[in-house]
Amino acid sequence: MILRGCGTALVTPFRDGNVDFEAYEKLVRRQVAAGIDFLVPLGSTAETPCLENDEKVELLRIARELCPDRPVVVGVGTNSPAATVQNIKLLEPLGPDAYLVVVPYYNKPTQEGIYRYFAHVAQATSKGIVAYNVPGRTGTNMKAATTLRVAGIPNVIAVKEASGDLAQVKEVIDGRPEGFSVLSGNDDQTLRIVSDGGDGVISVASNIAPVLMEEFVTAALRGDSAAESLDSKLAPLYDGCFVESNPIPVKAGLSLLGLCTPEMRLPLTEAVPSTFDAMKHILGDLDL
């Protein structure tokens, strides 16, 4: 399987402390109707560290059932190889196409430790592994040389690169093996990464504007000049999604669209009034 295009890092809606599965179904249907290329439930945008196992299973079941014709890449990563493998075993019966596995957070492993972690986890499944490099959340950057080494593990099929270091991403693109996808993990760097030969994005902004994001990424991959104007149009949304910790602003935006509540699970808290105001202006400018 080759991952390409725009994938959405889905939020998890809550109501009165519980997962709002009805709202989640609506969100997934909206993504599918928008033509999004693949879905990514249970990532960091989904507040997964605060979900129970039965909630994870039901969220993946819904995503898989409502998205039968395109890839579903489910987040399973933790900072413990044993716990990550347990997540794989928990979710494998639901039929995901691949697993998103973040670089271990908090532990601050060496580059050798990162490689051995991915090699260990990859042995637990025959399905694809998408390595996720996000040093802003993990405290550790997976360097280009390590990413390319990880890319040599047979069922590691892609990297979600959110280091913010475009030179590092370009080094991975230039050195990757055939069939290995390089996906932006930052919406605002997607155009540059695709222009450098990357394959798309796992997006936060597409929770709010899936049609526009799909249109933008498709244009970028085609080398269409329309990509630049679409990127400029979407830039305020990219910024707005991170005025507070992700996914606080996204939930605020989705609530303004009437798609879910802005409720979070601790330790994250509901958006402050200025975030709602900013999102209201962004949604208006985008005609959403």
ChimeraX commands (.cxc) that place a marker at each C-alpha (Angstrom):
marker #1 position 0.00,0.00,0.00 radius 0.5
marker #1 position 1.27,3.47,-0.92 radius 0.5
marker #1 position -0.12,6.40,1.06 radius 0.5
marker #1 position -0.63,9.52,-1.00 radius 0.5
marker #1 position -2.83,12.60,-0.81 radius 0.5
marker #1 position -4.63,14.15,2.13 radius 0.5
marker #1 position -5.40,12.12,5.23 radius 0.5
marker #1 position -7.32,13.52,8.18 radius 0.5
marker #1 position -6.11,13.11,11.75 radius 0.5
marker #1 position -9.60,12.72,13.19 radius 0.5
marker #1 position -10.71,14.36,16.43 radius 0.5
marker #1 position -12.67,12.42,19.05 radius 0.5
marker #1 position -15.88,14.27,20.00 radius 0.5
marker #1 position -17.08,14.16,23.59 radius 0.5
marker #1 position -20.35,14.96,25.31 radius 0.5
marker #1 position -20.77,15.02,29.09 radius 0.5
marker #1 position -17.54,13.14,29.60 radius 0.5
marker #1 position -18.33,10.32,27.16 radius 0.5
marker #1 position -17.28,9.75,23.56 radius 0.5
marker #1 position -20.03,11.10,21.31 radius 0.5
marker #1 position -20.16,8.24,18.83 radius 0.5
marker #1 position -23.10,9.78,16.94 radius 0.5
marker #1 position -21.11,12.95,16.29 radius 0.5
marker #1 position -18.09,10.84,15.32 radius 0.5
marker #1 position -20.13,9.03,12.69 radius 0.5
marker #1 position -21.17,12.38,11.22 radius 0.5
marker #1 position -17.58,13.59,11.17 radius 0.5
marker #1 position -16.38,10.44,9.40 radius 0.5
marker #1 position -19.22,10.58,6.87 radius 0.5
marker #1 position -18.33,14.21,6.16 radius 0.5
marker #1 position -14.71,13.28,5.49 radius 0.5
marker #1 position -15.64,10.43,3.19 radius 0.5
marker #1 position -18.15,12.59,1.29 radius 0.5
marker #1 position -15.43,15.22,0.82 radius 0.5
marker #1 position -13.28,12.65,-0.98 radius 0.5
marker #1 position -10.49,12.63,1.59 radius 0.5
marker #1 position -7.81,10.11,0.56 radius 0.5
marker #1 position -7.40,8.29,3.88 radius 0.5
marker #1 position -8.40,8.54,7.51 radius 0.5
marker #1 position -6.21,8.55,10.62 radius 0.5
marker #1 position -8.21,7.84,13.79 radius 0.5
marker #1 position -6.65,7.59,17.26 radius 0.5
marker #1 position -3.69,9.89,16.71 radius 0.5
marker #1 position -2.66,12.74,18.98 radius 0.5
marker #1 position -5.45,14.90,17.50 radius 0.5
marker #1 position -7.87,12.26,18.81 radius 0.5
marker #1 position -6.72,12.73,22.44 radius 0.5
marker #1 position -5.91,9.02,22.37 radius 0.5
marker #1 position -3.87,8.91,25.60 radius 0.5
marker #1 position -7.13,9.70,27.42 radius 0.5
marker #1 position -9.26,7.04,25.68 radius 0.5
marker #1 position -10.16,3.67,27.14 radius 0.5
marker #1 position -9.61,0.47,25.15 radius 0.5
marker #1 position -13.31,-0.09,24.51 radius 0.5
marker #1 position -13.60,3.46,23.18 radius 0.5
marker #1 position -10.62,2.94,20.85 radius 0.5
marker #1 position -12.18,-0.25,19.48 radius 0.5
marker #1 position -15.53,1.41,18.79 radius 0.5
marker #1 position -13.97,4.48,17.17 radius 0.5
marker #1 position -11.93,2.33,14.81 radius 0.5
marker #1 position -14.92,0.11,14.09 radius 0.5
marker #1 position -16.94,3.16,13.01 radius 0.5
marker #1 position -14.12,4.59,10.89 radius 0.5
marker #1 position -13.53,1.25,9.17 radius 0.5
marker #1 position -17.22,0.60,8.55 radius 0.5
marker #1 position -17.88,4.07,7.10 radius 0.5
marker #1 position -14.67,4.17,5.09 radius 0.5
marker #1 position -14.48,0.77,3.38 radius 0.5
marker #1 position -12.92,1.92,0.12 radius 0.5
marker #1 position -9.81,3.84,1.20 radius 0.5
marker #1 position -7.04,3.38,3.74 radius 0.5
marker #1 position -7.59,3.70,7.48 radius 0.5
marker #1 position -4.34,4.28,9.38 radius 0.5
marker #1 position -4.90,3.90,13.11 radius 0.5
marker #1 position -2.71,5.39,15.82 radius 0.5
marker #1 position -1.22,2.83,18.21 radius 0.5
marker #1 position 2.04,4.42,19.36 radius 0.5
marker #1 position 3.13,4.81,22.97 radius 0.5
marker #1 position 6.49,5.19,24.65 radius 0.5
marker #1 position 6.52,1.50,25.56 radius 0.5
marker #1 position 7.10,-1.14,22.87 radius 0.5
marker #1 position 5.02,-3.65,24.83 radius 0.5
marker #1 position 2.08,-1.23,25.13 radius 0.5
marker #1 position 2.30,-0.35,21.43 radius 0.5
marker #1 position 2.21,-4.03,20.48 radius 0.5
marker #1 position -0.78,-4.50,22.82 radius 0.5
marker #1 position -2.59,-1.71,20.97 radius 0.5
marker #1 position -1.86,-3.42,17.65 radius 0.5
marker #1 position -3.26,-6.71,18.95 radius 0.5
marker #1 position -6.32,-4.90,20.34 radius 0.5
marker #1 position -7.13,-3.14,17.06 radius 0.5
marker #1 position -5.94,-5.62,14.41 radius 0.5
marker #1 position -9.30,-7.50,14.37 radius 0.5
marker #1 position -11.03,-4.29,13.25 radius 0.5
marker #1 position -9.19,-4.35,9.93 radius 0.5
marker #1 position -7.04,-1.21,9.80 radius 0.5
marker #1 position -4.79,-0.93,6.75 radius 0.5
marker #1 position -1.78,0.43,8.64 radius 0.5
marker #1 position -0.62,1.70,12.02 radius 0.5
marker #1 position 0.63,5.15,12.91 radius 0.5
marker #1 position 3.47,4.76,15.42 radius 0.5
marker #1 position 4.95,7.85,17.05 radius 0.5
marker #1 position 8.59,8.14,18.07 radius 0.5
marker #1 position 8.62,7.23,21.78 radius 0.5
marker #1 position 7.86,10.30,23.88 radius 0.5
marker #1 position 9.22,11.29,27.30 radius 0.5
marker #1 position 11.87,8.53,27.33 radius 0.5
marker #1 position 14.15,10.57,25.01 radius 0.5
marker #1 position 15.73,7.54,23.29 radius 0.5
marker #1 position 18.92,7.66,21.25 radius 0.5
marker #1 position 18.75,7.28,17.48 radius 0.5
marker #1 position 19.71,3.62,17.92 radius 0.5
marker #1 position 16.90,3.21,20.44 radius 0.5
marker #1 position 14.41,4.75,18.02 radius 0.5
marker #1 position 15.46,2.33,15.28 radius 0.5
marker #1 position 15.25,-0.71,17.56 radius 0.5
marker #1 position 11.84,0.40,18.81 radius 0.5
marker #1 position 10.40,0.52,15.28 radius 0.5
marker #1 position 12.07,-2.76,14.35 radius 0.5
marker #1 position 10.50,-4.41,17.40 radius 0.5
marker #1 position 7.02,-3.00,16.80 radius 0.5
marker #1 position 7.06,-3.84,13.08 radius 0.5
marker #1 position 7.54,-7.51,13.93 radius 0.5
marker #1 position 4.15,-7.56,15.68 radius 0.5
marker #1 position 2.17,-7.17,12.44 radius 0.5
marker #1 position 2.35,-7.81,8.72 radius 0.5
marker #1 position 0.50,-4.56,8.06 radius 0.5
marker #1 position 2.13,-1.27,7.22 radius 0.5
marker #1 position 3.72,0.99,9.80 radius 0.5
marker #1 position 3.77,4.78,9.43 radius 0.5
marker #1 position 6.50,6.27,11.59 radius 0.5
marker #1 position 5.58,9.61,13.13 radius 0.5
marker #1 position 8.28,12.15,13.92 radius 0.5
marker #1 position 6.97,15.03,16.04 radius 0.5
marker #1 position 9.72,16.29,18.36 radius 0.5
marker #1 position 7.53,19.13,19.60 radius 0.5
marker #1 position 5.42,16.51,21.38 radius 0.5
marker #1 position 7.93,13.72,21.99 radius 0.5
marker #1 position 11.05,15.65,23.00 radius 0.5
marker #1 position 13.18,13.67,20.52 radius 0.5
marker #1 position 13.85,14.23,16.83 radius 0.5
marker #1 position 14.22,11.21,14.57 radius 0.5
marker #1 position 17.04,12.36,12.31 radius 0.5
marker #1 position 16.98,11.80,8.57 radius 0.5
marker #1 position 19.58,9.04,8.72 radius 0.5
marker #1 position 17.49,7.17,11.29 radius 0.5
marker #1 position 14.29,7.66,9.30 radius 0.5
marker #1 position 15.98,6.19,6.23 radius 0.5
marker #1 position 17.22,3.29,8.31 radius 0.5
marker #1 position 13.70,2.73,9.66 radius 0.5
marker #1 position 12.43,2.93,6.06 radius 0.5
marker #1 position 14.47,-0.19,5.37 radius 0.5
marker #1 position 12.29,-2.25,7.73 radius 0.5
marker #1 position 10.12,-4.23,5.28 radius 0.5
marker #1 position 6.65,-3.18,6.46 radius 0.5
marker #1 position 7.47,0.43,7.38 radius 0.5
marker #1 position 5.71,2.17,4.50 radius 0.5
marker #1 position 5.80,5.88,5.32 radius 0.5
marker #1 position 6.83,8.66,7.65 radius 0.5
marker #1 position 4.67,11.48,8.95 radius 0.5
marker #1 position 7.23,14.24,9.31 radius 0.5
marker #1 position 6.36,17.04,11.75 radius 0.5
marker #1 position 9.88,18.04,12.78 radius 0.5
marker #1 position 9.45,21.38,11.02 radius 0.5
marker #1 position 12.94,20.96,9.54 radius 0.5
marker #1 position 12.39,21.16,5.79 radius 0.5
marker #1 position 16.03,20.35,5.00 radius 0.5
marker #1 position 15.70,17.16,7.04 radius 0.5
marker #1 position 12.48,16.22,5.25 radius 0.5
marker #1 position 14.12,16.83,1.86 radius 0.5
marker #1 position 17.00,14.55,2.87 radius 0.5
marker #1 position 14.48,11.79,3.62 radius 0.5
marker #1 position 12.67,12.36,0.32 radius 0.5
marker #1 position 15.91,12.20,-1.64 radius 0.5
marker #1 position 17.19,9.08,0.10 radius 0.5
marker #1 position 14.06,7.00,0.62 radius 0.5
marker #1 position 13.56,3.55,-0.88 radius 0.5
marker #1 position 11.02,3.02,-3.64 radius 0.5
marker #1 position 7.44,2.89,-2.39 radius 0.5
marker #1 position 8.16,4.73,0.87 radius 0.5
marker #1 position 5.84,7.72,1.37 radius 0.5
marker #1 position 6.86,10.99,2.97 radius 0.5
marker #1 position 3.87,12.83,4.41 radius 0.5
marker #1 position 3.84,16.26,5.97 radius 0.5
marker #1 position 2.70,16.38,9.58 radius 0.5
marker #1 position 2.34,20.16,9.45 radius 0.5
marker #1 position -0.40,21.63,7.29 radius 0.5
marker #1 position 1.56,24.82,6.65 radius 0.5
marker #1 position 4.54,22.92,5.22 radius 0.5
marker #1 position 2.58,20.65,2.90 radius 0.5
marker #1 position 3.08,22.66,-0.28 radius 0.5
marker #1 position 6.83,22.86,0.21 radius 0.5
marker #1 position 7.15,19.17,1.09 radius 0.5
marker #1 position 5.04,18.08,-1.90 radius 0.5
marker #1 position 7.00,20.43,-4.16 radius 0.5
marker #1 position 10.17,18.73,-2.93 radius 0.5
marker #1 position 8.78,15.32,-3.91 radius 0.5
marker #1 position 6.68,14.39,-0.88 radius 0.5
marker #1 position 3.41,12.53,-1.08 radius 0.5
marker #1 position 0.86,14.57,0.85 radius 0.5
marker #1 position -0.18,15.35,4.41 radius 0.5
marker #1 position -1.80,13.93,7.50 radius 0.5
marker #1 position -3.83,17.01,8.25 radius 0.5
marker #1 position -5.42,18.66,11.27 radius 0.5
marker #1 position -7.04,21.45,9.23 radius 0.5
marker #1 position -8.97,18.95,7.10 radius 0.5
marker #1 position -11.15,18.16,10.11 radius 0.5
marker #1 position -12.69,21.58,9.49 radius 0.5
marker #1 position -12.23,22.06,5.74 radius 0.5
marker #1 position -11.94,18.62,4.12 radius 0.5
marker #1 position -13.11,19.68,0.67 radius 0.5
marker #1 position -10.67,22.58,0.45 radius 0.5
marker #1 position -7.78,20.57,1.86 radius 0.5
marker #1 position -8.41,17.71,-0.56 radius 0.5
marker #1 position -8.60,20.17,-3.44 radius 0.5
marker #1 position -5.37,21.85,-2.33 radius 0.5
marker #1 position -3.35,18.64,-1.88 radius 0.5
marker #1 position -4.60,17.21,-5.17 radius 0.5
marker #1 position -3.53,20.39,-6.96 radius 0.5
marker #1 position -0.15,20.35,-5.22 radius 0.5
marker #1 position 0.53,16.75,-6.22 radius 0.5
marker #1 position -0.36,17.58,-9.83 radius 0.5
marker #1 position 1.94,20.58,-9.84 radius 0.5
marker #1 position -1.07,22.78,-10.54 radius 0.5
marker #1 position -0.52,26.50,-9.95 radius 0.5
marker #1 position -3.89,26.64,-8.16 radius 0.5
marker #1 position -2.20,24.98,-5.18 radius 0.5
marker #1 position -0.46,28.21,-4.22 radius 0.5
marker #1 position -3.65,30.26,-4.06 radius 0.5
marker #1 position -5.46,27.50,-2.15 radius 0.5
marker #1 position -2.55,27.27,0.29 radius 0.5
marker #1 position -2.72,31.03,0.88 radius 0.5
marker #1 position -6.47,30.84,1.39 radius 0.5
marker #1 position -6.07,28.05,3.95 radius 0.5
marker #1 position -3.09,29.61,5.77 radius 0.5
marker #1 position -5.21,31.38,8.45 radius 0.5
marker #1 position -6.87,28.03,9.22 radius 0.5
marker #1 position -3.48,26.36,9.60 radius 0.5
marker #1 position -2.46,29.02,12.09 radius 0.5
marker #1 position -5.83,29.04,13.86 radius 0.5
marker #1 position -5.66,25.31,14.53 radius 0.5
marker #1 position -2.63,25.84,16.75 radius 0.5
marker #1 position -3.34,29.03,18.74 radius 0.5
marker #1 position -3.87,26.59,21.62 radius 0.5
marker #1 position -2.75,22.98,21.98 radius 0.5
marker #1 position -4.13,20.72,19.25 radius 0.5
marker #1 position -7.02,19.78,19.06 radius 0.5
marker #1 position -8.50,22.52,21.28 radius 0.5
marker #1 position -8.98,25.05,18.43 radius 0.5
marker #1 position -10.19,22.38,15.99 radius 0.5
marker #1 position -12.91,21.32,18.41 radius 0.5
marker #1 position -13.87,25.00,18.80 radius 0.5
marker #1 position -14.18,25.31,15.02 radius 0.5
marker #1 position -16.16,22.11,14.66 radius 0.5
marker #1 position -18.53,23.24,17.41 radius 0.5
marker #1 position -19.14,26.51,15.54 radius 0.5
marker #1 position -20.07,24.38,12.52 radius 0.5
marker #1 position -22.51,22.43,14.70 radius 0.5
marker #1 position -20.63,19.16,14.22 radius 0.5
marker #1 position -19.63,18.38,17.81 radius 0.5
marker #1 position -19.19,20.00,21.19 radius 0.5
marker #1 position -15.94,21.82,22.05 radius 0.5
marker #1 position -15.51,19.46,25.03 radius 0.5
marker #1 position -12.06,18.08,25.80 radius 0.5
marker #1 position -10.74,15.50,28.24 radius 0.5
marker #1 position -8.32,16.61,30.91 radius 0.5
marker #1 position -5.52,17.55,30.89 radius 0.5
marker #1 position -6.76,19.50,27.83 radius 0.5
marker #1 position -9.42,22.14,28.43 radius 0.5
marker #1 position -12.04,23.86,26.28 radius 0.5
marker #1 position -10.93,26.74,24.07 radius 0.5
marker #1 position -10.75,30.25,25.51 radius 0.5
marker #1 position -13.09,32.93,24.07 radius 0.5
marker #1 position -10.39,34.45,21.85 radius 0.5
marker #1 position -9.93,31.09,20.11 radius 0.5
marker #1 position -13.65,30.86,19.37 radius 0.5
marker #1 position -13.54,34.43,18.01 radius 0.5
marker #1 position -10.56,33.64,15.78 radius 0.5
marker #1 position -12.17,30.46,14.48 radius 0.5
marker #1 position -15.43,32.28,13.77 radius 0.5
marker #1 position -13.59,34.76,11.55 radius 0.5
marker #1 position -11.61,32.01,9.80 radius 0.5
marker #1 position -14.72,29.96,9.07 radius 0.5
marker #1 position -16.45,33.04,7.71 radius 0.5
marker #1 position -13.57,33.89,5.41 radius 0.5
marker #1 position -13.54,30.31,4.12 radius 0.5
marker #1 position -17.32,30.35,3.58 radius 0.5
marker #1 position -17.82,27.31,5.79 radius 0.5
marker link #1:1,2 radius 0.2
marker link #1:2,3 radius 0.2
marker link #1:3,4 radius 0.2
marker link #1:4,5 radius 0.2
marker link #1:5,6 radius 0.2
marker link #1:6,7 radius 0.2
marker link #1:7,8 radius 0.2
marker link #1:8,9 radius 0.2
marker link #1:9,10 radius 0.2
marker link #1:10,11 radius 0.2
marker link #1:11,12 radius 0.2
marker link #1:12,13 radius 0.2
marker link #1:13,14 radius 0.2
marker link #1:14,15 radius 0.2
marker link #1:15,16 radius 0.2
marker link #1:16,17 radius 0.2
marker link #1:17,18 radius 0.2
marker link #1:18,19 radius 0.2
marker link #1:19,20 radius 0.2
marker link #1:20,21 radius 0.2
marker link #1:21,22 radius 0.2
marker link #1:22,23 radius 0.2
marker link #1:23,24 radius 0.2
marker link #1:24,25 radius 0.2
marker link #1:25,26 radius 0.2
marker link #1:26,27 radius 0.2
marker link #1:27,28 radius 0.2
marker link #1:28,29 radius 0.2
marker link #1:29,30 radius 0.2
marker link #1:30,31 radius 0.2
marker link #1:31,32 radius 0.2
marker link #1:32,33 radius 0.2
marker link #1:33,34 radius 0.2
marker link #1:34,35 radius 0.2
marker link #1:35,36 radius 0.2
marker link #1:36,37 radius 0.2
marker link #1:37,38 radius 0.2
marker link #1:38,39 radius 0.2
marker link #1:39,40 radius 0.2
marker link #1:40,41 radius 0.2
marker link #1:41,42 radius 0.2
marker link #1:42,43 radius 0.2
marker link #1:43,44 radius 0.2
marker link #1:44,45 radius 0.2
marker link #1:45,46 radius 0.2
marker link #1:46,47 radius 0.2
marker link #1:47,48 radius 0.2
marker link #1:48,49 radius 0.2
marker link #1:49,50 radius 0.2
marker link #1:50,51 radius 0.2
marker link #1:51,52 radius 0.2
marker link #1:52,53 radius 0.2
marker link #1:53,54 radius 0.2
marker link #1:54,55 radius 0.2
marker link #1:55,56 radius 0.2
marker link #1:56,57 radius 0.2
marker link #1:57,58 radius 0.2
marker link #1:58,59 radius 0.2
marker link #1:59,60 radius 0.2
marker link #1:60,61 radius 0.2
marker link #1:61,62 radius 0.2
marker link #1:62,63 radius 0.2
marker link #1:63,64 radius 0.2
marker link #1:64,65 radius 0.2
marker link #1:65,66 radius 0.2
marker link #1:66,67 radius 0.2
marker link #1:67,68 radius 0.2
marker link #1:68,69 radius 0.2
marker link #1:69,70 radius 0.2
marker link #1:70,71 radius 0.2
marker link #1:71,72 radius 0.2
marker link #1:72,73 radius 0.2
marker link #1:73,74 radius 0.2
marker link #1:74,75 radius 0.2
marker link #1:75,76 radius 0.2
marker link #1:76,77 radius 0.2
marker link #1:77,78 radius 0.2
marker link #1:78,79 radius 0.2
marker link #1:79,80 radius 0.2
marker link #1:80,81 radius 0.2
marker link #1:81,82 radius 0.2
marker link #1:82,83 radius 0.2
marker link #1:83,84 radius 0.2
marker link #1:84,85 radius 0.2
marker link #1:85,86 radius 0.2
marker link #1:86,87 radius 0.2
marker link #1:87,88 radius 0.2
marker link #1:88,89 radius 0.2
marker link #1:89,90 radius 0.2
marker link #1:90,91 radius 0.2
marker link #1:91,92 radius 0.2
marker link #1:92,93 radius 0.2
marker link #1:93,94 radius 0.2
marker link #1:94,95 radius 0.2
marker link #1:95,96 radius 0.2
marker link #1:96,97 radius 0.2
marker link #1:97,98 radius 0.2
marker link #1:98,99 radius 0.2
marker link #1:99,100 radius 0.2
marker link #1:100,101 radius 0.2
marker link #1:101,102 radius 0.2
marker link #1:102,103 radius 0.2
marker link #1:103,104 radius 0.2
marker link #1:104,105 radius 0.2
marker link #1:105,106 radius 0.2
marker link #1:106,107 radius 0.2
marker link #1:107,108 radius 0.2
marker link #1:108,109 radius 0.2
marker link #1:109,110 radius 0.2
marker link #1:110,111 radius 0.2
marker link #1:111,112 radius 0.2
marker link #1:112,113 radius 0.2
marker link #1:113,114 radius 0.2
marker link #1:114,115 radius 0.2
marker link #1:115,116 radius 0.2
marker link #1:116,117 radius 0.2
marker link #1:117,118 radius 0.2
marker link #1:118,119 radius 0.2
marker link #1:119,120 radius 0.2
marker link #1:120,121 radius 0.2
marker link #1:121,122 radius 0.2
marker link #1:122,123 radius 0.2
marker link #1:123,124 radius 0.2
marker link #1:124,125 radius 0.2
marker link #1:125,126 radius 0.2
marker link #1:126,127 radius 0.2
marker link #1:127,128 radius 0.2
marker link #1:128,129 radius 0.2
marker link #1:129,130 radius 0.2
marker link #1:130,131 radius 0.2
marker link #1:131,132 radius 0.2
marker link #1:132,133 radius 0.2
marker link #1:133,134 radius 0.2
marker link #1:134,135 radius 0.2
marker link #1:135,136 radius 0.2
marker link #1:136,137 radius 0.2
marker link #1:137,138 radius 0.2
marker link #1:138,139 radius 0.2
marker link #1:139,140 radius 0.2
marker link #1:140,141 radius 0.2
marker link #1:141,142 radius 0.2
marker link #1:142,143 radius 0.2
marker link #1:143,144 radius 0.2
marker link #1:144,145 radius 0.2
marker link #1:145,146 radius 0.2
marker link #1:146,147 radius 0.2
marker link #1:147,148 radius 0.2
marker link #1:148,149 radius 0.2
marker link #1:149,150 radius 0.2
marker link #1:150,151 radius 0.2
marker link #1:151,152 radius 0.2
marker link #1:152,153 radius 0.2
marker link #1:153,154 radius 0.2
marker link #1:154,155 radius 0.2
marker link #1:155,156 radius 0.2
marker link #1:156,157 radius 0.2
marker link #1:157,158 radius 0.2
marker link #1:158,159 radius 0.2
marker link #1:159,160 radius 0.2
marker link #1:160,161 radius 0.2
marker link #1:161,162 radius 0.2
marker link #1:162,163 radius 0.2
marker link #1:163,164 radius 0.2
marker link #1:164,165 radius 0.2
marker link #1:165,166 radius 0.2
marker link #1:166,167 radius 0.2
marker link #1:167,168 radius 0.2
marker link #1:168,169 radius 0.2
marker link #1:169,170 radius 0.2
marker link #1:170,171 radius 0.2
marker link #1:171,172 radius 0.2
marker link #1:172,173 radius 0.2
marker link #1:173,174 radius 0.2
marker link #1:174,175 radius 0.2
marker link #1:175,176 radius 0.2
marker link #1:176,177 radius 0.2
marker link #1:177,178 radius 0.2
marker link #1:178,179 radius 0.2
marker link #1:179,180 radius 0.2
marker link #1:180,181 radius 0.2
marker link #1:181,182 radius 0.2
marker link #1:182,183 radius 0.2
marker link #1:183,184 radius 0.2
marker link #1:184,185 radius 0.2
marker link #1:185,186 radius 0.2
marker link #1:186,187 radius 0.2
marker link #1:187,188 radius 0.2
marker link #1:188,189 radius 0.2
marker link #1:189,190 radius 0.2
marker link #1:190,191 radius 0.2
marker link #1:191,192 radius 0.2
marker link #1:192,193 radius 0.2
marker link #1:193,194 radius 0.2
marker link #1:194,195 radius 0.2
marker link #1:195,196 radius 0.2
marker link #1:196,197 radius 0.2
marker link #1:197,198 radius 0.2
marker link #1:198,199 radius 0.2
marker link #1:199,200 radius 0.2
marker link #1:200,201 radius 0.2
marker link #1:201,202 radius 0.2
marker link #1:202,203 radius 0.2
marker link #1:203,204 radius 0.2
marker link #1:204,205 radius 0.2
marker link #1:205,206 radius 0.2
marker link #1:206,207 radius 0.2
marker link #1:207,208 radius 0.2
marker link #1:208,209 radius 0.2
marker link #1:209,210 radius 0.2
marker link #1:210,211 radius 0.2
marker link #1:211,212 radius 0.2
marker link #1:212,213 radius 0.2
marker link #1:213,214 radius 0.2
marker link #1:214,215 radius 0.2
marker link #1:215,216 radius 0.2
marker link #1:216,217 radius 0.2
marker link #1:217,218 radius 0.2
marker link #1:218,219 radius 0.2
marker link #1:219,220 radius 0.2
marker link #1:220,221 radius 0.2
marker link #1:221,222 radius 0.2
marker link #1:222,223 radius 0.2
marker link #1:223,224 radius 0.2
marker link #1:224,225 radius 0.2
marker link #1:225,226 radius 0.2
marker link #1:226,227 radius 0.2
marker link #1:227,228 radius 0.2
marker link #1:228,229 radius 0.2
marker link #1:229,230 radius 0.2
marker link #1:230,231 radius 0.2
marker link #1:231,232 radius 0.2
marker link #1:232,233 radius 0.2
marker link #1:233,234 radius 0.2
marker link #1:234,235 radius 0.2
marker link #1:235,236 radius 0.2
marker link #1:236,237 radius 0.2
marker link #1:237,238 radius 0.2
marker link #1:238,239 radius 0.2
marker link #1:239,240 radius 0.2
marker link #1:240,241 radius 0.2
marker link #1:241,242 radius 0.2
marker link #1:242,243 radius 0.2
marker link #1:243,244 radius 0.2
marker link #1:244,245 radius 0.2
marker link #1:245,246 radius 0.2
marker link #1:246,247 radius 0.2
marker link #1:247,248 radius 0.2
marker link #1:248,249 radius 0.2
marker link #1:249,250 radius 0.2
marker link #1:250,251 radius 0.2
marker link #1:251,252 radius 0.2
marker link #1:252,253 radius 0.2
marker link #1:253,254 radius 0.2
marker link #1:254,255 radius 0.2
marker link #1:255,256 radius 0.2
marker link #1:256,257 radius 0.2
marker link #1:257,258 radius 0.2
marker link #1:258,259 radius 0.2
marker link #1:259,260 radius 0.2
marker link #1:260,261 radius 0.2
marker link #1:261,262 radius 0.2
marker link #1:262,263 radius 0.2
marker link #1:263,264 radius 0.2
marker link #1:264,265 radius 0.2
marker link #1:265,266 radius 0.2
marker link #1:266,267 radius 0.2
marker link #1:267,268 radius 0.2
marker link #1:268,269 radius 0.2
marker link #1:269,270 radius 0.2
marker link #1:270,271 radius 0.2
marker link #1:271,272 radius 0.2
marker link #1:272,273 radius 0.2
marker link #1:273,274 radius 0.2
marker link #1:274,275 radius 0.2
marker link #1:275,276 radius 0.2
marker link #1:276,277 radius 0.2
marker link #1:277,278 radius 0.2
marker link #1:278,279 radius 0.2
marker link #1:279,280 radius 0.2
marker link #1:280,281 radius 0.2
marker link #1:281,282 radius 0.2
marker link #1:282,283 radius 0.2
marker link #1:283,284 radius 0.2
marker link #1:284,285 radius 0.2
marker link #1:285,286 radius 0.2
marker link #1:286,287 radius 0.2
marker link #1:287,288 radius 0.2
view
